[in-house]
Amino acid sequence: MTAKIIDGKAIAADLRGKVADAVHRLSRDRGITPGLAVVLVGNNPASESYVASKMKMTAGSGMRSFDHRLPKETSEAELLALIGRLNADPSVHGILVQLPLPAQINPHKIIAAVDPAKDVDGFSPVNAGRVAAGLPALAPCTPVACILLAKTVQPSLMGLETVVIGRSNIVGKPLAQLLLAENATVTVAHSKTHELPAVCRRADVLFAAVGRPEMVRRDWVKRGATVIDIGVNRVMADGRSRIVGDVAFAEVAEIAGAITPVPGGVGPMTIACLLANTVRAACALAGLREPAFGQRPIDDRE
């Protein structure tokens, strides 16, 4: 292995420290304690684990956490009513509805119902549109995490060839927009892309977000490239379950210049960026200047 391992846990801990400092100053100077409401419908084990991690980190940063656990039989109308109450609650600055939702609930309707000013997931059509238009917005946490991790290796992404594998509304599309804001040259690849390995080999920075275990192999990667693995896949090996990314870590680490591990890479940073978005939302709702936390303001330069 020759690649530098990008330690997402350590980088996330540093960001959480900055968030905690901002929370302390808000409370001391303005009497504002940022509050994050997390809504979980049903008892999906993976979702419960994610929610537990988010709530723990929220409390650890000095913020208030509001935990709303609803039975899987909850109706769409009941969930919309709860979101309406959270939108109107001045002690709640961020609202996160954990996905996936039960079949009887339309996730698009729920996401659209969250006040864009409190949409710390960055999923609402308003925030998605603002990101696409190059306007200030609460951007999705995973794409922001990817940018910050990549910049620990390449402080400036200006002019670099970047390839994003995956075109989801949650990761691929907003990540491409954020890379454009960094003045990178961006290619978005997907399942219909011809000669996908050859396209990936062009990348100075490669982002894998397809949800297919270890799909990206050594011969897909340019020597010295930075590889950001966004995938989280549970696989069975020798009768044991383990978590792997979308990148074949061991073989790609022999040729890449830097690479994120799974777990311990993008995941911890995503939660840290969620906390940062909550503080930014609290500041914006109070009419205060938002801390950047290392993010570059989005612009629409040619």
C-alpha positions, 0 to 999 in steps of 0.5 A: 500500500502506497496511498495516503489514508485520509482519516475521516474520523480525525478530520471529522473530530476537528470539524466537530471541535469547530462546531462546538466552539461556534455553539459555545459562542452562540450560547454565550454571546447571543443566548442561542442554543442550536437545536436539531430535530431528528425524525425516525419512522419505523424501526429499521436497524440501520436507520436506528444506528445512524440516528443514535450516532447523530444524536450522540454527536449533537449532544456532544457538540453542545446542541439540543437534540429533539428525538421523534420516534414514530411507529412504522404505521404512521400515516403521511398526514401525521408525519406532515403534521409533525413537520409543520410543528417543527417548522414553527418551533423556534427552538428547532433550527434543523430538521432531519427526517431519516430515510428510507420511509415506510411505503405509505409515505411519499418521501418527496412530499415529506422532504418538500414540506421541511422549511428550507431554512431548517433543511440541514440535510440539504434535500429540499427542492429549494436548497437543491435549486439554490445549489444548482444555481450557484446561490448560498444554500444548505448543501447536502452533507455527504457531498460537502464532506467529500469536498472537505476530505478531498481538499485535505489532499488537494487544498485547491481543486481548481482546474483538476479533472474530477469524476463522480460515479453516480448521479443521485439527487442526494450525492452525485448531482449536488457533488458535481455542482459543488465541484463546479463551485470549486472551479474543478472540471467535472464529469458525472458518470453512471451505469449508462456511461460507455467505457466507464473504467477509461473515464475514471482513469482520467480523474485527478480526484475520483468520487465513487457513489454507486452502491456496488461493493468494490466495483472500482478496481485498480485499473480504473484509477490513475496513478497518484489520484485521490479516491473518495469512496462514498459507498457503504455496502454490507457483504458476507465473507467467510460466514461473517458480515463486513462493511466495504465501500464502492472501491476495492480498497486494498488494490486501489491503495497500491496505485492511488495517491490518497484514499478514504477508508470504509468505514472511517472516511466519508461517514464520520465527516457526513455527521460532522457536516450535519452539525455544521449545517445546523449551526449555520441554520441557527445563525441564518434564522437569527440574522447572524453571519454564518460560519463557513467551516471550510466551505467555499461560497458557491458562485456561478462564474463561467 
